[in-house]
Amino acid sequence: MATLSSPVKIPDVKGKISFNKKADRTYVRYEIGRTYNSTRKNTNPQRVVIGLQIRNAPTLMLPNENYEKYFRKDFEADDGGESLRGIFGDSGGAAGG
């Protein structure tokens, strides 16, 4: 059963996944759109962090809430079809707490 604390594979979405290293952590970012700046005549990507890359396993990451939001179908497949809402309930707290 997958939870926010269990590792998942980094999604293989060509051109949409990027990495941002800060200090000793590498954040996995997903591009959700682009905005065009007509005065500067360039396009700026809009990205959200979907997880934290695991240092000793570069193909895995620890997901956050955005991962469930954008990759819900993949996340449900990882946990046997059970969504996070079913695990944590509506409060968002730990199971049984």
C-alpha positions, 0 to 999 in steps of 0.5 A: 500500500503506497502512502506519502511516506513510501517511495514511488518511481519518478514519473516518466513524462517526457519534457515535464519532469525537472530536478531542482537541487538545494543544499543536499536535497533534490526536489522533483518538479512537474511542469503544469503549464506555461505562461507567455510574457508578451513584453519580454516575448518569452514563455515561462514554465509553471512548475510544482514540486511533486516529491523529493528524490531519494539520494541512494535510489535516483529513480525513486522519490518520496511523493507529496500532496501534489503527486497525488493531485497530478498523478492520482491514477498512478498513485492509486495503482501503486496502492492497490486502488486505495486513495490517500483519502481512504487511508487518512480520512478527510482530516489528512492526519495519520491513520488511526490518529 
